[in-house]
Amino acid sequence: MAAEEVRQRPNRLYIQQLRQKLEAVPSAPRIIVTEGGIGYRLRNGGDVS
């Protein structure tokens, strides 16, 4: 297992837990979205733009 993957695992778990609490449908996030190559982005009130 690569060191980078080990470091990312706690972040993924934390984001998953936040989505469970904040998102109406955690499997289709609108508030906390994943941006490829960047990380995570927090959208204001779930607005899709």
For each residue, the residues with C-beta under 8 A, 3 or more apart:
1: 5 6
2: 5 6
3: 6 7
4: 7 8
5: 1 2 8 9
6: 1 2 3 9
7: 3 4 10 11
8: 4 5 11 12
9: 5 6 12 13
10: 7 13 14
11: 7 8 14 15
12: 8 9 15 16
13: 9 10 16 17
14: 10 11 17 18
15: 11 12 18 19 32 34 40
16: 12 13 19 20 26
17: 13 14 20 21
18: 14 15 21 22 32
19: 15 16 22 23 26 29 31 32
20: 16 17 23 26
21: 17 18
22: 18 19 31 32
23: 19 20 26 28 29 30 31 32
24: 30
25: 28 29 30
26: 16 19 20 23 29
27:
28: 23 25
29: 19 23 25 26 32 33 34
30: 23 24 25 33 43 46 48
31: 19 22 23 42 43 45 46
32: 15 18 19 22 23 29 40 41 42 43
33: 29 30 40 41 43
34: 15 29 39 40 41
35: 38 39 40 41
36:
37:
38: 35 41
39: 34 35
40: 15 32 33 34 35
41: 32 33 34 35 38
42: 31 32
43: 30 31 32 33 46 47 48 49
44: 47
45: 31
46: 30 31 43
47: 43 44
48: 30 43
49: 43
